[in-house]
Amino acid sequence: MAEKQATVYVIDLAASMGQRHSERTETDLEYAQQYLWDRITATVSNGRKTDTIAVVGFRTDGSDNSLVHDDSSYENITVLSPMSQFLMPQIRGLQGRLQPSHTDAGDGISALVIAMDIIEKYCKKLKYIRNIVFLTNGTGVYDFDGIDDIAKQIKGQGIKLTVLGIDFDDEDFGFQEENKDSNKAKNETALKKFCEDCEGIFGTIAEAIEEIQLPRIKKTRPVASFKGQLTIGDSSSNPNSTLVIDVERYPRTMVAKPPSASSYAVASEENVEGDSLQKIRNTRTYQVEDDAAPGKSIDVGQEDMAKGYLYGRTIVPISAEDQDVVKFETIAGLDIIGFIPKSGFDRPLSLSNTNIIVASKVNDKAIVALSSLIHGLYELDSLAVGRLVTKADKPPTMVAMAPVIEPDYECLVEVQLPFAEDIRQNKFAPLDVVKTVTGKVMNKHRLLPSEELQEAMDDYIDSMDLTNVPGLNDPSLSFAQPDDVFSPLLHRIQQVIRARATNTDENRLPDINPVLTHYSTIPQELTPEEDLARLKSAADIHPVPAKAKGRRTGREKPLSGLDVTKLLEGYTKSLRISKDNAIPEFLQAVESVEQKADIESLVRQMGDIVKSIVKQSVADLQYGQALECLRVLRQECISLEIFELYDAFVKELKQFVDGDRRDFWSKVRKEKLGLVLPSEDERSTVTSEESNRFYYGR
């Protein structure tokens, strides 16, 4: 379970926050909100109820807090959002309230006390991660009387204080504001000392905004995927010589997947919370054909169905009662079946993410025993091969376990191994050796590279060598360190979601973070263009001309001088297209025809074959053949500029399959074999809306 966390954002809303400084086009408040909204939306995206947020504004036009009635020093401080889990309603409500006020009156230190009071009342004595983030431009009056006592209270409550100032000086970041106001400089110095007394974080907000541009890697508390016994030896036949160790298995690395979208519908009336979207519920029904029933089909409940397996072309049903016969019964456990040298393990054999095997935390003997096994594997430079069953009756997997010894911990790193049938071993002829049928090795051959080509290829490979390219953040490290490479898909989607959540009225999406596109271009240190041009010249590479579209007006002259197509032309004209060899015969016939009437006859024959295949298909077994015939027919009609014939046929086909073969039309729609669009033939007048209506209409 994730740790509970309570965060209070204290933000300066003085009139001075509405001004622009340091040649920025945005106000100080808008500048600070870049960091504020990034942190809030990141918390919202986690979706954890235990991550709560409160927002306090100081130097506001009014006063709304729990201490203002007892002390006038808490005036012009407003609790903009009480401590709660932030969701979209809270974001919408807060957006309208983050506006510069018409006053500079109000004390920021008193606002910190309000934030401490909110945390103390909400968290009580419970275990929470407590944070206060203070955002200000440092202007105005600050009351630093009793600041030492406040610092002790912050440390006593275990609160982590972060003070970020707009245009605050930071030597480490390399920023210093020129001609700084003396009052701001005084406040900045006092806030820095106060933050140091609290053992908090003090810095300029420019550095914080730069840091939030880097994608954040989500770290989650691992959950054990297996708790059981690791055994060495046969416990069933010889238990006295079997070593048994209580172990636990946890994930070490996991693939971070982008958030998936859900389908919603716009509600006819807004609900109580003002949300105009309603989640779509999916239902599924099963039907079988019955000529006697209305609609020629009847609904079947899921409990009345059985699994069927194809055996050749025959469906073999297996009932739920018979499923136990094919179930492979297993017992949960991790059995070591052997050891292999580390050099005998090929990295491409790994089939899974990595997991770690550690000893049970409550068993001291198991900790010592597993440590001995780990050190033994490490000293012998070997790996353990095991058979893992995480739960009873689950399929077993073969795993390889490597020892890892760190100053703080020891463990076995485990990956899944393939079974014999998972490996495809393909043999290919060598690229640098050509042999005759008698086994003689040839030194010169058209398939062997020349010395010029070999040198050009070597130079081209060397020009793309990344080992000499410096790292992104540390030039002493090599190029593309794992910590510097982020998933563009994952973080771009998250960036867009956060931006859309806080800016629903803005049509433009945010620019792509440069960090995500850094490895999408060739590094400037590499210059492979010249070597690539020399390689193309040495390899004598020529572009293949694109296939010309339009009606073919003449035949290509055969290399042999014998026009086989002309010899078969008379035979082809009189021959009808066979269903068993429809596509080759259709293409051959199309090559030989010269009159439009003959082409119309061939299109009609091909259309009849498609309908015949669909009609006679057993279930959907022959739908693939019909779709391929339909695809070839469509391509040839477009190529010959007679797409009108195809459009007429496909309309007829839709009516033909509208009865018992309606499922075939869904496959036609999936393969996009409907009406011809203007992008395929400029003479077509079919719009996208008409095409969609044709696909989905009845």
C-alpha positions, -999 to +999 in steps of 0.1 A: +000+000+000+013+035-009+022+058+019-003+085+028+007+121+018-007+155+027+006+186+008-004+223+013+005+247-014+009+283-001+008+308-030+013+346-031-017+363-047-006+399-041-012+426-067+025+426-075+021+390-087+001+403-116+032+422-129+058+410-155+095+408-148+127+396-163+114+402-198+088+374-195+056+377-215+036+362-185+029+376-151+047+363-120+015+344-110+011+327-144+048+318-142+044+302-107+013+284-118+034+263-143+049+246-114+018+245-093-004+229-119+022+204-129+025+192-093-012+191-087-021+173-120+007+148-113-009+140-080-044+138-096-032+114-122-020+089-096-057+085-085-048+077-049-072+087-022-044+089+002-027+117-017-045+149-004-039+185-013-049+219+002-042+253-013-038+285+007-035+320-008-021+350+010-024+387+003-059+381-010-087+407-011-106+388+017-099+366+046-111+330+051-092+308+075-097+292+109-074+316+129-085+351+116-111+355+143-084+352+171-056+373+156-057+401+131-023+391+117-041+363+098-061+387+077-059+386+039-052+349+040-078+326+023-080+288+023-087+284-014-092+246-012-094+225+020-075+193+024-090+166+002-083+143-027-080+165-057-102+156-087-115+175-117-142+195-097-115+207-073-093+217-103-121+236-119-130+254-086-094+264-080-087+278-114-111+307-111-097+317-077-060+319-086-061+356-097-040+385-085-057+405-058-059+443-055-037+445-024-002+437-011-013+435+025-010+401+042+018+381+059+034+351+042+047+337+075+012+337+089+001+318+058+027+292+067+012+289+102-023+283+086-008+256+064+008+239+095-026+241+113-043+224+083-018+196+083-019+191+121-057+189+122-060+166+091-031+142+098-033+143+136-008+117+150-012+094+120+017+084+097+017+109+068+043+124+045+037+161+052+047+188+027+044+225+025+053+242-008+056+280-006+055+301-038+061+339-037+079+367-055+094+379-022+079+414-023+058+430+004+061+428+041+070+396+060+067+394+098+097+373+109+091+377+147+090+343+163+103+326+131+126+303+152+097+288+170+079+282+138+109+265+124+110+242+154+073+233+150+078+225+114+107+201+123+087+187+152+057+179+130+080+163+104+070+187+077+091+190+045+092+227+036+099+239+000+103+276-007+104+286-043+108+322-052+103+340-085+136+355-096+153+344-064+191+343-067+206+308-069+244+304-074+241+266-081+215+272-108+234+302-122+208+329-118+210+363-102+185+391-106+199+424-116+189+456-097+170+436-071+148+457-048+163+460-013+131+448+004+129+418-018+166+410-011+160+413+026+130+389+025+148+365+003+177+363+027+154+358+057+134+331+039+166+313+029+178+312+065+144+301+077+143+273+052+178+261+063+167+261+099+138+238+089+161+216+069+139+223+039+145+231+002+151+267-010+155+277-046+144+298-076+113+287-093+130+288-127+151+257-117+119+240-105+101+247-138+131+233-157+132+202-136+095+194-142+102+193-179+119+160-172+095+131-172+090+116-137+095+078-133+067+063-112+080+042-083+056+019-067+058-003-036+064-038-049+038-065-041+050-101-037+040-123-067+051-155-049+057-166-013+068-201-009+098-225-008+129-227-029+141-263-030+173-280-041+169-317-044+140-341-047+118-336-016+094-364-026+119-393-029+148-381-006+136-354+018+166-357+041+190-345+014+168-317+002+175-280+010+144-259+015+145-221+019+115-198+025+117-171-002+096-143-016+095-130-052+090-093-061+091-074-094+123-055-101+114-038-134+080-033-150+069-019-183+052+015-178+021+015-200+004+047-212-031+054-197-059+038-218-089+058-229-125+050-220-156+056-241-180+082-228-212+098-241-224+133-238-253+133-213-286+148-223-288+166-189-260+174-166-259+153-134-258+166-099-220+171-099-222+191-132-204+164-152-218+163-188-202+129-196-216+095-189-196+062-190-207+037-216-217+003-204-210-027-227-232-057-230-227-088-251-252-113-264-246-147-281-268-160-309-272-192-329-290-196-362-325-210-361-347-207-392-379-212-371-372-183-347-380-147-354-351-131-371-337-166-378-316-166-346-321-171-309-301-158-279-279-182-260-268-177-224-232-180-216-238-209-192-252-229-221-221-226-242-190-249-243-155-243-256-148-257-291-114-265-305-106-268-342-093-302-352-086-298-389-119-283-401-140-300-374-150-283-342-144-305-312-165-293-282-152-297-246-176-290-218-168-273-186-169-307-168-143-321-192-120-291-187-105-308-156-093-336-178-069-313-197-059-292-167-022-296-158-021-300-120+008-282-103+020-274-068+033-239-060+070-238-055+104-229-069+126-259-076+162-256-087+168-282-113+204-274-122+232-249-126+249-234-157+280-212-162+271-175-166+288-176-201+263-202-212+233-178-209+224-157-239+206-125-231+181-129-260+167-160-242+150-138-216+112-137-221+100-115-192+106-086-170+131-092-141+121-102-106+141-106-075+141-136-051+148-127-015+146-147+017+116-145+040+120-115+062+108-133+093+130-164+089+166-158+100+177-193+089+163-188+054+182-155+052+215-172+060+208-202+037+198-180+007+229-158+013+251-189+011+235-199-022+239-164-036+276-162-026+282-197-040+268-188-074+287-155-074+321-172-066+315-199-092+303-173-118+272-195-124+234-192-127+207-214-113+179-228-135+146-234-118+110-245-123+086-219-109+049-223-102+035-191-085+001-206-076-013-241-075-025-254-109-009-226-128+013-235-157+050-239-147+077-216-161+114-221-164+136-194-149+172-184-147+185-168-115+216-147-112+233-136-080+234-099-071+254-087-041+251-050-031+263-033+001+227-030+014+211-063+001+216-096-016+191-113-039+187-135-070+176-117-101+152-140-120+140-140-157+118-164-176+134-189-200+118-202-232+108-239-237+122-258-267+091-251-289+095-213-281+128-211-300+129-208-338+163-218-351+168-206-387+200-211-407+211-186-432+238-188-458+269-167-449+271-133-466+308-134-472+312-169-486+299-183-518+304-220-527+297-240-558+277-272-559+310-291-556+320-271-524+346-249-540+348-214-523+346-186-549+367-155-544+348-133-569+310-134-573+282-109-578+270-117-543+304-110-527+312-073-518+341-057-535+370-041-516+356-007-524+322-016-511+336-032-480+357-001-472+327+021-478+305+000-455+332+000-427+336+038-429+298+042-428+295+021-397+324+039-380+307+073-388+277+062-367+297+050-337+280+063-306+307+054-281+324+088-286+292+108-283+289+124-248+259+118-226+229+142-223+235+153-187+270+141-180+296+143-208+318+118-189+291+091-195+284+074-228+255+083-251+219+073-243+222+064-207+191+044-196+182+071-170+181+097-199+159+078-223+121+081-218+092+066-235+078+093-259+044+076-261+039+073-224+050+108-213+035+126-243+001+112-235+004+122-199+016+157-209-015+162-231-039+148-205-025+172-178-026+202-202-062+194-213-074+189-177-063+224-168-069+242-201-102+228-216-109+260-236-075+260-254-075+243-288-038+240-292-020+211-276+013+218-257+046+215-275+064+182-273+089+182-245+124+184-261+136+157-238+113+132-255+126+141-290+163+143-281+171+108-294+149+111-325+175+129-344+211+121-354+236+136-329+255+166-342+287+149-334+280+123-361+283+130-398+274+099-418+260+117-449+293+117-469+300+081-461+265+071-469+268+088-503+300+069-510+284+036-499+255+042-523+279+048-551+300+017-543+269-005-540+255+009-573+220+016-557+193+030-579+158+039-567+130+016-580+104+037-599+070+038-583+043+018-599+025+039-625-012+043-620-038+045-647-049+024-676-022+003-691-020+012-728+006-013-740+024-045-732+060-047-721+082-064-747+093-098-734+131-103-730+129-135-750+111-119-779+083-144-775+050-128-764+034-156-744+005-134-734-004-129-771-002-166-778-027-172-749-048-143-756-073-161-777-075-189-752-079-165-723-108-146-739-129-177-743-119-191-709-141-184-679-124-176-645-122-207-623-132-204-587-103-226-577-077-204-593-096-171-595-069-145-587-042-156-611-067-163-640-084-129-634-051-110-635-040-129-666-073-122-683-072-085-675-037-082-691-050-095-724-084-077-728-088-046-749-125-039-750-145-025-721-172-051-726-146-078-719-135-061-687-171-058-675-175-095-681-144-103-660-155-080-632-189-097-632-173-131-631-150-122-602-180-107-583-200-139-588-170-159-574-168-137-543-205-142-536-202-179-542-173-183-518-192-163-491-224-183-496-207-217-494-183-209-466-185-230-434-189-204-407-162-179-416-135-203-427-135-191-463-140-155-457-103-148-461-103-162-496-133-141-505-117-109-490-085-115-510-105-119-543-124-087-534-092-068-527-076-078-560-108-069-578-108-034-562-071-028-569-075-037-606-106-016-611-088+014-596-057+008-617-078+005-649-098+036-640-131+017-639-139+021-603-176+026-611-179-011-619-164-019-584-187+006-566-217-009-583-206-045-573-198-037-537-232-021-533-248-053-546-225-073-523-237-054-493-273-063-500-263-099-508-247-105-473-272-085-454-290-116-443-273-147-429-238-135-439-239-101-422-206-110-403-188-109-436-196-073-441-179-064-408-147-079-422-151-059-454-155-028-432-124-037-412-103-042-444-117-009-459-128-025-491-159-003-496-165+025-520-135+041-538-126+075-524-112+105-542-078+099-526-077+066-547-092+080-579-097+117-583-128+112-604-146+097-574-171+120-556-177+098-525-171+118-493-158+103-460-193+107-445-209+088-474-183+061-471-189+057-433-227+056-439-221+029-465-200+009-440-223+012-410-257+019-425-284-007-430 
